[in-house]
Amino acid sequence: MIGYHVIKRLLDILGALVALLVLAPVIAVVGVLVLLFLGAPMFFTQERVTQGERVFRLWKFRSMLNADPERGLVSDGQRMTRFGRVLRSSSLDELPSLWNVLRGDMSLIGPRPLPTRYLPHYSDQQRRRHQVRGGLSGMAQVSGRNRVRWDDRFDLDVEYVDTLSFALDLRILLRTVTIVLRADGISQDGEVTAENFGGTLKSDLLVFEQRTRTEAITTWAVNGTAGQTIGSCEMSVVNAKTLFIRFDDWSEAAPEIEMRREIVRLLTNRARATEAEFAVCAPLADSVDRSILAEIGFYEITAPDEQLKFGHRQSADRILAACRLWPDETVRAETYGAAGRGNTAMQSLPKADASQ
């Protein structure tokens, strides 16, 4: 297999070089159209992770309007235009990534390179996708593209790593051409693009069954893998950047500590999959959930004015806990909440766009 890795790299260099030369006029025209329809900058760049968990800068044509809260352009849905959808459906936005292939950052075929902020949330098995170079297309992309949910996508990536061969790469390449021509699987059901990866949703203890889903609230029934009824979870919108999460017991006996820990973890992962910056909850002051929340990064907010920023009024029997979903990114404290554990205000920087 070591021999094929060398051949694969040579094929990547040859394929990317020929494609860049042949498609140069198309690349130039698309670049001009991006400037006309979306404005500057022409390119979307972002740090992504490739073989050996090496970080590189990915290049694509921009397919969304610049974020502008004053104009109401914040979420992916608000920033996406008809022109951007055409770019994505045709995969023309991917053409600049051929430069990454030529440089050795990527391969023509391989697991899709993802943002650096996902790294802390991979399982050991999922991290194996980084044993090969990231690719423009891969098994997940030809199996439904963004319609494939994250856990299944990573299973396909690891399967590719374990079965890598010239024949497999050729099959994926041919299927990629067909899928691009059909413009299939550009977005997930109910999403403009694809949801964020917030951590695995698989569990050996629990099964989440979605009951309702609207723009403001999503609910799940929670059962044990043995079929026992445990309770329900709810995730509701507080404001543009904050989600309120809660868990209610249905059973007579409260779930054991490991079960409750798993519930909070999976619910937080679901919150992280959205475009929200914060997840907040209000457990009872004497609840064991306080320690569980602290374990996974929640901090308690005691100042009444800070609690109000999260839509919560001070209560004698409940505490407010908040979790910044992407702790490596800072957000607007004056709008969405601030301090805890000795921190004062959090400074403002734009959220990295993982959906491009």
C-alpha positions as CSV (number, residue, x, y, z in Angstrom):
1,M,0.0,0.0,0.0
2,I,3.0,2.3,0.5
3,G,3.7,2.0,-3.2
4,Y,0.2,3.2,-4.0
5,H,0.5,6.2,-1.8
6,V,3.5,7.3,-3.9
7,I,1.5,6.7,-7.1
8,K,-1.5,8.4,-5.7
9,R,0.5,11.6,-5.0
10,L,1.9,11.6,-8.5
11,L,-1.6,11.2,-9.9
12,D,-2.7,14.1,-7.7
13,I,0.0,16.4,-9.0
14,L,-0.7,15.5,-12.6
15,G,-4.5,15.7,-12.3
16,A,-4.4,19.0,-10.4
17,L,-1.9,20.6,-12.8
18,V,-3.9,19.5,-15.9
19,A,-7.2,20.6,-14.4
20,L,-5.8,24.1,-13.4
21,L,-4.4,24.6,-16.9
22,V,-7.6,23.4,-18.7
23,L,-10.0,25.1,-16.4
24,A,-8.1,28.4,-16.1
25,P,-10.7,30.3,-18.2
26,V,-13.5,28.9,-16.1
27,I,-11.7,29.8,-12.9
28,A,-11.2,33.4,-14.2
29,V,-14.8,33.8,-15.2
30,V,-16.1,32.4,-11.9
31,G,-13.8,34.7,-10.0
32,V,-15.2,37.7,-11.8
33,L,-18.8,36.6,-11.2
34,V,-18.1,36.2,-7.5
35,L,-16.9,39.8,-7.3
36,L,-19.9,41.0,-9.2
37,F,-22.6,39.1,-7.2
38,L,-21.0,38.8,-3.8
39,G,-18.3,41.4,-3.7
40,A,-14.8,41.2,-2.3
41,P,-13.0,39.1,-1.2
42,M,-13.2,36.7,-4.0
43,F,-11.9,33.7,-2.0
44,F,-13.0,32.0,1.1
45,T,-10.1,30.7,3.1
46,Q,-10.0,28.7,6.3
47,E,-7.6,26.6,8.4
48,R,-8.4,22.9,7.9
49,V,-6.9,19.6,9.0
50,T,-5.2,17.1,6.8
51,Q,-2.9,14.0,7.0
52,G,-1.2,13.7,10.4
53,E,-3.5,16.5,11.7
54,R,-1.4,19.0,10.0
55,V,-3.2,22.4,9.6
56,F,-3.3,24.1,6.2
57,R,-5.2,27.0,4.6
58,L,-8.0,25.8,2.3
59,W,-8.9,28.0,-0.7
60,K,-12.4,28.1,-2.3
61,F,-14.5,30.7,-4.1
62,R,-16.7,32.5,-1.7
63,S,-20.4,31.4,-2.0
64,M,-22.0,33.6,0.7
65,L,-22.4,37.3,1.4
66,N,-20.2,38.8,4.0
67,A,-21.7,38.7,7.5
68,D,-23.4,42.0,8.3
69,P,-25.6,42.0,11.4
70,E,-26.9,45.5,10.6
71,R,-28.4,44.2,7.4
72,G,-29.6,41.0,9.0
73,L,-27.0,38.9,7.4
74,V,-25.9,36.6,10.2
75,S,-26.9,32.9,9.6
76,D,-26.0,30.8,6.6
77,G,-29.6,31.0,5.4
78,Q,-29.5,34.8,5.5
79,R,-26.1,35.0,3.7
80,M,-26.8,32.4,1.0
81,T,-27.9,33.8,-2.4
82,R,-29.2,32.2,-5.6
83,F,-25.8,32.6,-7.2
84,G,-24.1,31.0,-4.2
85,R,-26.4,28.0,-4.5
86,V,-25.5,27.6,-8.1
87,L,-21.8,27.7,-7.2
88,R,-22.2,25.0,-4.6
89,S,-24.5,22.8,-6.7
90,S,-22.1,22.9,-9.6
91,S,-19.0,22.5,-7.2
92,L,-17.4,25.4,-9.1
93,D,-16.6,26.9,-5.7
94,E,-14.2,24.0,-5.2
95,L,-11.9,24.9,-8.1
96,P,-9.3,26.9,-6.2
97,S,-8.8,23.9,-3.9
98,L,-6.9,22.3,-6.9
99,W,-4.1,24.6,-5.7
100,N,-4.2,22.8,-2.3
101,V,-3.9,19.5,-4.2
102,L,-0.9,20.6,-6.2
103,R,0.8,21.9,-3.0
104,G,0.3,18.5,-1.2
105,D,-2.2,19.8,1.3
106,M,-5.0,17.6,-0.2
107,S,-5.6,14.8,-2.6
108,L,-8.1,14.5,-5.3
109,I,-9.8,11.7,-3.4
110,G,-9.8,11.4,0.4
111,P,-11.8,12.3,3.5
112,R,-13.0,15.9,3.4
113,P,-10.7,18.2,5.4
114,L,-12.6,19.9,8.2
115,P,-12.1,23.0,10.4
116,T,-9.6,22.9,13.2
117,R,-12.2,23.6,15.8
118,Y,-13.7,20.1,15.3
119,L,-10.5,18.4,16.5
120,P,-11.4,18.3,20.3
121,H,-14.7,16.6,19.5
122,Y,-13.5,13.5,17.5
123,S,-13.5,10.1,19.0
124,D,-10.2,8.1,18.7
125,Q,-11.8,6.1,15.8
126,Q,-12.9,9.2,14.0
127,R,-9.4,10.7,14.2
128,R,-8.2,7.9,12.0
129,R,-9.5,9.8,9.1
130,H,-6.4,11.9,9.3
131,Q,-4.1,9.0,8.4
132,V,-4.4,10.1,4.8
133,R,-4.6,13.4,3.0
134,G,-7.9,15.2,2.9
135,G,-9.6,15.1,-0.4
136,L,-11.8,17.1,-2.8
137,S,-14.1,14.1,-2.9
138,G,-14.4,10.9,-0.9
139,M,-16.6,8.0,0.1
140,A,-18.9,10.3,2.2
141,Q,-19.3,12.8,-0.7
142,V,-20.4,10.1,-3.1
143,S,-22.7,8.5,-0.5
144,G,-24.9,11.6,-0.1
145,R,-22.5,14.5,0.4
146,N,-23.9,16.8,3.1
147,R,-27.0,14.7,3.6
148,V,-25.0,12.0,5.4
149,R,-24.9,12.7,9.1
150,W,-21.6,13.2,10.8
151,D,-21.2,9.9,12.6
152,D,-22.0,8.0,9.4
153,R,-19.7,10.3,7.4
154,F,-16.8,9.5,9.7
155,D,-17.5,5.8,9.5
156,L,-17.1,6.1,5.7
157,D,-13.9,8.1,6.0
158,V,-12.4,5.4,8.2
159,E,-13.6,2.7,5.9
160,Y,-11.8,4.6,3.1
161,V,-8.5,4.7,5.1
162,D,-8.8,0.9,5.7
163,T,-9.6,0.0,2.1
164,L,-7.5,2.5,0.1
165,S,-6.7,1.4,-3.4
166,F,-6.5,2.7,-7.0
167,A,-9.7,0.8,-7.9
168,L,-11.5,2.5,-5.0
169,D,-10.2,5.9,-5.9
170,L,-11.3,5.4,-9.5
171,R,-14.8,4.3,-8.5
172,I,-15.1,7.4,-6.2
173,L,-13.9,9.7,-9.0
174,L,-16.4,8.4,-11.5
175,R,-19.3,8.6,-9.0
176,T,-18.2,12.2,-8.1
177,V,-18.7,13.3,-11.7
178,T,-22.2,11.8,-11.7
179,I,-23.1,13.4,-8.4
180,V,-21.8,16.8,-9.4
181,L,-23.8,16.7,-12.7
182,R,-26.9,15.9,-10.7
183,A,-26.1,18.6,-8.0
184,D,-27.2,16.0,-5.4
185,G,-26.7,16.2,-1.6
186,I,-25.6,19.9,-1.4
187,S,-27.4,20.4,1.9
188,Q,-28.8,18.4,4.8
189,D,-32.6,18.1,5.2
190,G,-33.9,21.2,6.8
191,E,-30.5,23.0,6.5
192,V,-29.2,25.6,4.1
193,T,-25.8,23.9,4.0
194,A,-24.6,21.3,6.6
195,E,-24.8,21.5,10.3
196,N,-21.6,21.8,12.4
197,F,-20.0,18.8,13.9
198,G,-20.4,19.1,17.7
199,G,-19.3,15.7,18.8
200,T,-20.6,12.2,18.2
201,L,-24.3,11.5,18.7
202,K,-23.8,7.8,19.1
203,S,-24.3,6.3,22.5
204,D,-24.1,2.9,24.1
205,L,-26.5,4.0,26.8
206,L,-29.2,6.2,25.2
207,V,-31.4,6.6,22.1
208,F,-32.7,10.1,21.3
209,E,-35.9,10.1,19.2
210,Q,-36.8,13.4,17.7
211,R,-40.4,14.4,18.5
212,T,-40.8,18.0,17.2
213,R,-38.7,20.5,15.3
214,T,-39.4,24.1,14.5
215,E,-37.2,27.2,14.1
216,A,-37.6,27.9,17.8
217,I,-37.7,24.5,19.5
218,T,-36.6,20.9,19.1
219,T,-37.7,18.1,21.4
220,W,-36.6,14.5,21.8
221,A,-37.8,11.5,23.7
222,V,-35.0,9.8,25.5
223,N,-34.9,6.0,26.0
224,G,-32.3,3.6,27.2
225,T,-30.7,1.2,24.6
226,A,-32.6,-1.6,26.5
227,G,-35.8,0.2,25.7
228,Q,-36.6,1.7,29.0
229,T,-38.2,5.2,29.0
230,I,-36.0,7.8,30.6
231,G,-37.4,11.3,29.9
232,S,-37.4,14.1,27.3
233,C,-34.9,16.7,26.2
234,E,-35.7,20.2,24.8
235,M,-33.6,22.8,23.0
236,S,-35.1,26.2,22.4
237,V,-33.9,29.5,21.0
238,V,-33.2,32.3,23.5
239,N,-31.7,34.7,21.0
240,A,-29.7,34.6,17.8
241,K,-26.6,33.1,19.5
242,T,-28.0,31.3,22.6
243,L,-29.9,28.1,23.0
244,F,-31.7,26.9,26.2
245,I,-31.4,23.2,26.9
246,R,-33.3,21.1,29.5
247,F,-33.9,17.5,30.5
248,D,-37.0,16.3,32.2
249,D,-37.3,12.8,33.9
250,W,-40.3,10.7,33.1
251,S,-39.3,7.7,35.1
252,E,-40.0,7.4,38.8
253,A,-36.4,6.9,39.7
254,A,-33.9,9.6,38.4
255,P,-31.4,8.2,35.9
256,E,-28.1,7.1,37.4
257,I,-25.1,9.5,37.2
258,E,-23.5,8.0,34.1
259,M,-26.9,8.2,32.3
260,R,-27.4,11.8,33.2
261,R,-23.8,12.6,32.1
262,E,-24.5,11.0,28.8
263,I,-27.7,13.0,28.3
264,V,-26.0,16.3,29.0
265,R,-23.1,15.4,26.7
266,L,-25.4,14.4,23.8
267,L,-27.6,17.4,24.2
268,T,-24.7,19.8,24.3
269,N,-23.3,18.1,21.1
270,R,-26.6,18.8,19.4
271,A,-26.5,22.4,20.5
272,R,-22.9,22.7,19.1
273,A,-24.2,21.5,15.8
274,T,-26.2,24.6,15.3
275,E,-25.0,28.2,14.6
276,A,-25.4,29.2,18.3
277,E,-22.5,30.4,20.4
278,F,-23.8,29.5,23.8
279,A,-25.9,26.7,25.4
280,V,-27.5,27.6,28.7
281,C,-29.5,25.6,31.2
282,A,-31.1,26.2,34.6
283,P,-30.9,23.1,36.8
284,L,-32.2,23.0,40.4
285,A,-29.7,24.4,42.9
286,D,-29.4,21.0,44.7
287,S,-29.2,18.9,41.4
288,V,-26.4,16.5,40.7
289,D,-26.5,18.1,37.2
290,R,-24.4,21.0,38.5
291,S,-21.3,18.9,38.8
292,I,-22.0,17.2,35.5
293,L,-22.3,20.5,33.7
294,A,-19.1,21.8,35.2
295,E,-17.3,18.6,33.9
296,I,-18.1,19.4,30.3
297,G,-17.4,23.2,30.4
298,F,-20.4,24.9,31.8
299,Y,-19.9,27.7,34.2
300,E,-22.4,29.3,36.6
301,I,-23.6,32.9,36.2
302,T,-24.7,34.6,39.4
303,A,-25.0,38.3,38.5
304,P,-28.7,39.1,37.8
305,D,-27.8,41.4,34.9
306,E,-25.7,38.8,33.3
307,Q,-28.5,36.2,33.7
308,L,-30.9,38.5,31.9
309,K,-28.6,38.6,28.9
310,F,-29.3,34.9,28.6
311,G,-33.1,35.4,29.0
312,H,-33.1,34.1,32.6
313,R,-34.4,35.8,35.8
314,Q,-32.7,35.1,39.1
315,S,-34.3,32.3,41.1
316,A,-33.8,31.1,44.6
317,D,-34.2,27.4,43.6
318,R,-32.4,27.3,40.3
319,I,-28.9,28.3,39.1
320,L,-28.0,29.4,35.5
321,A,-25.1,27.6,33.8
322,A,-23.7,28.6,30.4
323,C,-21.3,26.9,28.0
324,R,-19.5,28.7,25.2
325,L,-19.9,26.0,22.5
326,W,-16.7,26.9,20.6
327,P,-14.3,28.0,23.4
328,D,-11.5,28.8,21.0
329,E,-13.6,31.6,19.5
330,T,-14.5,34.8,21.3
331,V,-17.9,36.4,21.0
332,R,-19.7,39.6,21.8
333,A,-20.1,39.8,25.6
334,E,-22.2,42.9,25.5
335,T,-24.9,41.1,23.5
336,Y,-24.8,37.4,24.6
337,G,-23.5,37.3,28.2
338,A,-20.2,37.4,29.9
339,A,-18.5,36.4,33.0
340,G,-18.1,33.3,35.1
341,R,-15.3,31.7,37.1
342,G,-13.5,34.9,37.5
343,N,-13.7,36.0,33.9
344,T,-15.0,39.5,33.1
345,A,-16.2,40.3,29.6
346,M,-15.4,38.3,26.5
347,Q,-14.1,40.2,23.5
348,S,-15.6,40.2,20.0
349,L,-14.3,38.3,17.0
350,P,-16.3,36.9,14.1
351,K,-17.2,33.2,14.2
352,A,-15.3,31.0,11.8
353,D,-17.6,29.8,9.0
354,A,-17.4,26.1,8.9
355,S,-20.1,25.6,6.3
356,Q,-18.3,27.1,3.3
